[in-house]
Amino acid sequence: MTKEELVNRKIGKTIAKKRKVAGYTQEEVAEHLGVGNEAFSRIERGIVSPGIYKLYQLADLFDCRIEEFLIEGSRRPSDQAEYISQMLAKNVVADRQIIVSLVENLSRHLIRKGKKDDDEL
């Protein structure tokens, strides 16, 4: 699988997730985009790229920022940090502090585990 195909698949999964959260069917979204049901299904499955204009239409429909489609599936640490920031912003301060603490502890654990795994090699 090419890198472009992987990116399309990740974007498609994000579109499907946002569609379900927004409570739309594939048919409703396809109609909004002015494409057939099968065409939209191929976008969600990552077989074809939605294109920039369709991403703008989807962002309007799902009431989100266009970059969310790109950030959620990214492997870049800065994009992943932005995604986590977006999720944190939806919580109250006390809950954000709990989430940050959990992430800190998990990160320390995984770093230690990675060092142990390296020592065993």
PyMOL commands that place a pseudoatom at each C-alpha (Angstrom):
pseudoatom trace, name=CA, resn=MET, resi=1, chain=A, elem=C, hetatm=0, pos=[0.000, 0.000, 0.000]
pseudoatom trace, name=CA, resn=THR, resi=2, chain=A, elem=C, hetatm=0, pos=[1.376, 3.413, -0.955]
pseudoatom trace, name=CA, resn=LYS, resi=3, chain=A, elem=C, hetatm=0, pos=[1.685, 6.323, 1.451]
pseudoatom trace, name=CA, resn=GLU, resi=4, chain=A, elem=C, hetatm=0, pos=[-1.050, 8.138, -0.456]
pseudoatom trace, name=CA, resn=GLU, resi=5, chain=A, elem=C, hetatm=0, pos=[-3.388, 5.185, -0.024]
pseudoatom trace, name=CA, resn=LEU, resi=6, chain=A, elem=C, hetatm=0, pos=[-2.624, 5.092, 3.707]
pseudoatom trace, name=CA, resn=VAL, resi=7, chain=A, elem=C, hetatm=0, pos=[-3.404, 8.805, 4.015]
pseudoatom trace, name=CA, resn=ASN, resi=8, chain=A, elem=C, hetatm=0, pos=[-6.666, 8.363, 2.094]
pseudoatom trace, name=CA, resn=ARG, resi=9, chain=A, elem=C, hetatm=0, pos=[-7.642, 5.481, 4.371]
pseudoatom trace, name=CA, resn=LYS, resi=10, chain=A, elem=C, hetatm=0, pos=[-6.948, 7.529, 7.526]
pseudoatom trace, name=CA, resn=ILE, resi=11, chain=A, elem=C, hetatm=0, pos=[-8.895, 10.508, 6.204]
pseudoatom trace, name=CA, resn=GLY, resi=12, chain=A, elem=C, hetatm=0, pos=[-11.758, 8.203, 5.221]
pseudoatom trace, name=CA, resn=LYS, resi=13, chain=A, elem=C, hetatm=0, pos=[-11.883, 6.726, 8.724]
pseudoatom trace, name=CA, resn=THR, resi=14, chain=A, elem=C, hetatm=0, pos=[-11.970, 10.202, 10.217]
pseudoatom trace, name=CA, resn=ILE, resi=15, chain=A, elem=C, hetatm=0, pos=[-14.797, 11.208, 7.872]
pseudoatom trace, name=CA, resn=ALA, resi=16, chain=A, elem=C, hetatm=0, pos=[-16.768, 8.086, 8.816]
pseudoatom trace, name=CA, resn=LYS, resi=17, chain=A, elem=C, hetatm=0, pos=[-16.226, 8.749, 12.517]
pseudoatom trace, name=CA, resn=LYS, resi=18, chain=A, elem=C, hetatm=0, pos=[-17.328, 12.368, 12.267]
pseudoatom trace, name=CA, resn=ARG, resi=19, chain=A, elem=C, hetatm=0, pos=[-20.341, 11.395, 10.155]
pseudoatom trace, name=CA, resn=LYS, resi=20, chain=A, elem=C, hetatm=0, pos=[-21.506, 8.899, 12.774]
pseudoatom trace, name=CA, resn=VAL, resi=21, chain=A, elem=C, hetatm=0, pos=[-20.974, 11.344, 15.640]
pseudoatom trace, name=CA, resn=ALA, resi=22, chain=A, elem=C, hetatm=0, pos=[-22.986, 13.958, 13.727]
pseudoatom trace, name=CA, resn=GLY, resi=23, chain=A, elem=C, hetatm=0, pos=[-25.780, 11.416, 13.214]
pseudoatom trace, name=CA, resn=TYR, resi=24, chain=A, elem=C, hetatm=0, pos=[-25.776, 11.362, 9.422]
pseudoatom trace, name=CA, resn=THR, resi=25, chain=A, elem=C, hetatm=0, pos=[-26.168, 8.376, 7.119]
pseudoatom trace, name=CA, resn=GLN, resi=26, chain=A, elem=C, hetatm=0, pos=[-23.832, 7.851, 4.196]
pseudoatom trace, name=CA, resn=GLU, resi=27, chain=A, elem=C, hetatm=0, pos=[-26.726, 8.639, 1.891]
pseudoatom trace, name=CA, resn=GLU, resi=28, chain=A, elem=C, hetatm=0, pos=[-27.397, 11.996, 3.570]
pseudoatom trace, name=CA, resn=VAL, resi=29, chain=A, elem=C, hetatm=0, pos=[-23.767, 13.034, 3.337]
pseudoatom trace, name=CA, resn=ALA, resi=30, chain=A, elem=C, hetatm=0, pos=[-23.505, 11.860, -0.268]
pseudoatom trace, name=CA, resn=GLU, resi=31, chain=A, elem=C, hetatm=0, pos=[-26.517, 13.992, -1.134]
pseudoatom trace, name=CA, resn=HIS, resi=32, chain=A, elem=C, hetatm=0, pos=[-25.013, 17.007, 0.652]
pseudoatom trace, name=CA, resn=LEU, resi=33, chain=A, elem=C, hetatm=0, pos=[-21.793, 16.571, -1.347]
pseudoatom trace, name=CA, resn=GLY, resi=34, chain=A, elem=C, hetatm=0, pos=[-23.648, 16.041, -4.597]
pseudoatom trace, name=CA, resn=VAL, resi=35, chain=A, elem=C, hetatm=0, pos=[-22.157, 12.589, -5.206]
pseudoatom trace, name=CA, resn=GLY, resi=36, chain=A, elem=C, hetatm=0, pos=[-23.608, 9.122, -5.403]
pseudoatom trace, name=CA, resn=ASN, resi=37, chain=A, elem=C, hetatm=0, pos=[-23.767, 6.768, -2.428]
pseudoatom trace, name=CA, resn=GLU, resi=38, chain=A, elem=C, hetatm=0, pos=[-21.072, 4.491, -3.858]
pseudoatom trace, name=CA, resn=ALA, resi=39, chain=A, elem=C, hetatm=0, pos=[-18.755, 7.439, -4.500]
pseudoatom trace, name=CA, resn=PHE, resi=40, chain=A, elem=C, hetatm=0, pos=[-19.084, 8.568, -0.892]
pseudoatom trace, name=CA, resn=SER, resi=41, chain=A, elem=C, hetatm=0, pos=[-18.597, 5.009, 0.347]
pseudoatom trace, name=CA, resn=ARG, resi=42, chain=A, elem=C, hetatm=0, pos=[-15.298, 4.871, -1.589]
pseudoatom trace, name=CA, resn=ILE, resi=43, chain=A, elem=C, hetatm=0, pos=[-14.220, 8.113, 0.108]
pseudoatom trace, name=CA, resn=GLU, resi=44, chain=A, elem=C, hetatm=0, pos=[-14.965, 6.711, 3.582]
pseudoatom trace, name=CA, resn=ARG, resi=45, chain=A, elem=C, hetatm=0, pos=[-13.141, 3.481, 2.769]
pseudoatom trace, name=CA, resn=GLY, resi=46, chain=A, elem=C, hetatm=0, pos=[-10.127, 5.473, 1.600]
pseudoatom trace, name=CA, resn=ILE, resi=47, chain=A, elem=C, hetatm=0, pos=[-10.248, 4.115, -1.924]
pseudoatom trace, name=CA, resn=VAL, resi=48, chain=A, elem=C, hetatm=0, pos=[-10.365, 7.644, -3.339]
pseudoatom trace, name=CA, resn=SER, resi=49, chain=A, elem=C, hetatm=0, pos=[-9.344, 11.004, -1.945]
pseudoatom trace, name=CA, resn=PRO, resi=50, chain=A, elem=C, hetatm=0, pos=[-12.211, 13.354, -1.105]
pseudoatom trace, name=CA, resn=GLY, resi=51, chain=A, elem=C, hetatm=0, pos=[-10.412, 16.379, -2.517]
pseudoatom trace, name=CA, resn=ILE, resi=52, chain=A, elem=C, hetatm=0, pos=[-9.968, 19.733, -0.856]
pseudoatom trace, name=CA, resn=TYR, resi=53, chain=A, elem=C, hetatm=0, pos=[-13.352, 21.193, -1.797]
pseudoatom trace, name=CA, resn=LYS, resi=54, chain=A, elem=C, hetatm=0, pos=[-15.215, 18.161, -0.441]
pseudoatom trace, name=CA, resn=LEU, resi=55, chain=A, elem=C, hetatm=0, pos=[-13.238, 18.412, 2.806]
pseudoatom trace, name=CA, resn=TYR, resi=56, chain=A, elem=C, hetatm=0, pos=[-14.461, 21.988, 3.152]
pseudoatom trace, name=CA, resn=GLN, resi=57, chain=A, elem=C, hetatm=0, pos=[-18.036, 20.848, 2.536]
pseudoatom trace, name=CA, resn=LEU, resi=58, chain=A, elem=C, hetatm=0, pos=[-17.644, 18.073, 5.115]
pseudoatom trace, name=CA, resn=ALA, resi=59, chain=A, elem=C, hetatm=0, pos=[-16.150, 20.473, 7.676]
pseudoatom trace, name=CA, resn=ASP, resi=60, chain=A, elem=C, hetatm=0, pos=[-19.166, 22.756, 7.243]
pseudoatom trace, name=CA, resn=LEU, resi=61, chain=A, elem=C, hetatm=0, pos=[-21.579, 19.826, 7.537]
pseudoatom trace, name=CA, resn=PHE, resi=62, chain=A, elem=C, hetatm=0, pos=[-19.888, 18.322, 10.609]
pseudoatom trace, name=CA, resn=ASP, resi=63, chain=A, elem=C, hetatm=0, pos=[-19.164, 21.740, 12.174]
pseudoatom trace, name=CA, resn=CYS, resi=64, chain=A, elem=C, hetatm=0, pos=[-15.452, 21.103, 12.511]
pseudoatom trace, name=CA, resn=ARG, resi=65, chain=A, elem=C, hetatm=0, pos=[-12.220, 22.562, 11.209]
pseudoatom trace, name=CA, resn=ILE, resi=66, chain=A, elem=C, hetatm=0, pos=[-10.921, 21.202, 7.912]
pseudoatom trace, name=CA, resn=GLU, resi=67, chain=A, elem=C, hetatm=0, pos=[-7.541, 20.312, 9.377]
pseudoatom trace, name=CA, resn=GLU, resi=68, chain=A, elem=C, hetatm=0, pos=[-9.202, 17.866, 11.758]
pseudoatom trace, name=CA, resn=PHE, resi=69, chain=A, elem=C, hetatm=0, pos=[-9.562, 15.441, 8.846]
pseudoatom trace, name=CA, resn=LEU, resi=70, chain=A, elem=C, hetatm=0, pos=[-5.795, 15.543, 8.350]
pseudoatom trace, name=CA, resn=ILE, resi=71, chain=A, elem=C, hetatm=0, pos=[-4.636, 15.763, 11.957]
pseudoatom trace, name=CA, resn=GLU, resi=72, chain=A, elem=C, hetatm=0, pos=[-6.547, 12.844, 13.469]
pseudoatom trace, name=CA, resn=GLY, resi=73, chain=A, elem=C, hetatm=0, pos=[-4.787, 10.222, 11.372]
pseudoatom trace, name=CA, resn=SER, resi=74, chain=A, elem=C, hetatm=0, pos=[-1.368, 11.851, 11.236]
pseudoatom trace, name=CA, resn=ARG, resi=75, chain=A, elem=C, hetatm=0, pos=[1.781, 10.217, 12.596]
pseudoatom trace, name=CA, resn=ARG, resi=76, chain=A, elem=C, hetatm=0, pos=[3.530, 13.562, 13.127]
pseudoatom trace, name=CA, resn=PRO, resi=77, chain=A, elem=C, hetatm=0, pos=[3.984, 14.355, 16.840]
pseudoatom trace, name=CA, resn=SER, resi=78, chain=A, elem=C, hetatm=0, pos=[2.948, 17.993, 16.358]
pseudoatom trace, name=CA, resn=ASP, resi=79, chain=A, elem=C, hetatm=0, pos=[-0.295, 16.909, 14.652]
pseudoatom trace, name=CA, resn=GLN, resi=80, chain=A, elem=C, hetatm=0, pos=[-0.948, 14.322, 17.338]
pseudoatom trace, name=CA, resn=ALA, resi=81, chain=A, elem=C, hetatm=0, pos=[-0.398, 16.986, 20.005]
pseudoatom trace, name=CA, resn=GLU, resi=82, chain=A, elem=C, hetatm=0, pos=[-2.899, 19.252, 18.236]
pseudoatom trace, name=CA, resn=TYR, resi=83, chain=A, elem=C, hetatm=0, pos=[-5.435, 16.420, 18.112]
pseudoatom trace, name=CA, resn=ILE, resi=84, chain=A, elem=C, hetatm=0, pos=[-4.999, 15.762, 21.838]
pseudoatom trace, name=CA, resn=SER, resi=85, chain=A, elem=C, hetatm=0, pos=[-5.337, 19.498, 22.489]
pseudoatom trace, name=CA, resn=GLN, resi=86, chain=A, elem=C, hetatm=0, pos=[-8.631, 19.560, 20.589]
pseudoatom trace, name=CA, resn=MET, resi=87, chain=A, elem=C, hetatm=0, pos=[-9.945, 16.660, 22.649]
pseudoatom trace, name=CA, resn=LEU, resi=88, chain=A, elem=C, hetatm=0, pos=[-8.777, 18.217, 25.923]
pseudoatom trace, name=CA, resn=ALA, resi=89, chain=A, elem=C, hetatm=0, pos=[-10.486, 21.512, 25.129]
pseudoatom trace, name=CA, resn=LYS, resi=90, chain=A, elem=C, hetatm=0, pos=[-13.853, 19.773, 25.241]
pseudoatom trace, name=CA, resn=ASN, resi=91, chain=A, elem=C, hetatm=0, pos=[-13.403, 18.879, 28.933]
pseudoatom trace, name=CA, resn=VAL, resi=92, chain=A, elem=C, hetatm=0, pos=[-13.607, 20.910, 32.132]
pseudoatom trace, name=CA, resn=VAL, resi=93, chain=A, elem=C, hetatm=0, pos=[-10.352, 21.900, 33.845]
pseudoatom trace, name=CA, resn=ALA, resi=94, chain=A, elem=C, hetatm=0, pos=[-10.453, 19.171, 36.502]
pseudoatom trace, name=CA, resn=ASP, resi=95, chain=A, elem=C, hetatm=0, pos=[-11.001, 16.460, 33.904]
pseudoatom trace, name=CA, resn=ARG, resi=96, chain=A, elem=C, hetatm=0, pos=[-8.220, 17.867, 31.697]
pseudoatom trace, name=CA, resn=GLN, resi=97, chain=A, elem=C, hetatm=0, pos=[-5.828, 17.598, 34.644]
pseudoatom trace, name=CA, resn=ILE, resi=98, chain=A, elem=C, hetatm=0, pos=[-6.781, 13.935, 35.130]
pseudoatom trace, name=CA, resn=ILE, resi=99, chain=A, elem=C, hetatm=0, pos=[-6.281, 13.222, 31.425]
pseudoatom trace, name=CA, resn=VAL, resi=100, chain=A, elem=C, hetatm=0, pos=[-2.865, 14.922, 31.368]
pseudoatom trace, name=CA, resn=SER, resi=101, chain=A, elem=C, hetatm=0, pos=[-1.808, 12.944, 34.448]
pseudoatom trace, name=CA, resn=LEU, resi=102, chain=A, elem=C, hetatm=0, pos=[-2.887, 9.690, 32.787]
pseudoatom trace, name=CA, resn=VAL, resi=103, chain=A, elem=C, hetatm=0, pos=[-0.971, 10.539, 29.622]
pseudoatom trace, name=CA, resn=GLU, resi=104, chain=A, elem=C, hetatm=0, pos=[2.131, 11.445, 31.644]
pseudoatom trace, name=CA, resn=ASN, resi=105, chain=A, elem=C, hetatm=0, pos=[2.030, 8.157, 33.540]
pseudoatom trace, name=CA, resn=LEU, resi=106, chain=A, elem=C, hetatm=0, pos=[1.387, 6.106, 30.423]
pseudoatom trace, name=CA, resn=SER, resi=107, chain=A, elem=C, hetatm=0, pos=[4.191, 7.871, 28.557]
pseudoatom trace, name=CA, resn=ARG, resi=108, chain=A, elem=C, hetatm=0, pos=[6.685, 7.229, 31.390]
pseudoatom trace, name=CA, resn=HIS, resi=109, chain=A, elem=C, hetatm=0, pos=[5.615, 3.575, 31.521]
pseudoatom trace, name=CA, resn=LEU, resi=110, chain=A, elem=C, hetatm=0, pos=[6.029, 3.089, 27.783]
pseudoatom trace, name=CA, resn=ILE, resi=111, chain=A, elem=C, hetatm=0, pos=[9.420, 4.823, 27.762]
pseudoatom trace, name=CA, resn=ARG, resi=112, chain=A, elem=C, hetatm=0, pos=[10.645, 2.534, 30.569]
pseudoatom trace, name=CA, resn=LYS, resi=113, chain=A, elem=C, hetatm=0, pos=[9.221, -0.494, 28.780]
pseudoatom trace, name=CA, resn=GLY, resi=114, chain=A, elem=C, hetatm=0, pos=[10.947, 0.541, 25.564]
pseudoatom trace, name=CA, resn=LYS, resi=115, chain=A, elem=C, hetatm=0, pos=[14.275, 0.845, 27.390]
pseudoatom trace, name=CA, resn=LYS, resi=116, chain=A, elem=C, hetatm=0, pos=[13.799, -2.615, 28.917]
pseudoatom trace, name=CA, resn=ASP, resi=117, chain=A, elem=C, hetatm=0, pos=[12.990, -4.049, 25.494]
pseudoatom trace, name=CA, resn=ASP, resi=118, chain=A, elem=C, hetatm=0, pos=[16.146, -2.395, 24.093]
pseudoatom trace, name=CA, resn=ASP, resi=119, chain=A, elem=C, hetatm=0, pos=[18.251, -3.820, 26.957]
pseudoatom trace, name=CA, resn=GLU, resi=120, chain=A, elem=C, hetatm=0, pos=[17.018, -7.320, 26.177]
pseudoatom trace, name=CA, resn=LEU, resi=121, chain=A, elem=C, hetatm=0, pos=[18.214, -7.092, 22.547]
for i in range(1, 121): cmd.bond("trace and resi %d" % i, "trace and resi %d" % (i + 1))
show_as sticks, trace
zoom trace
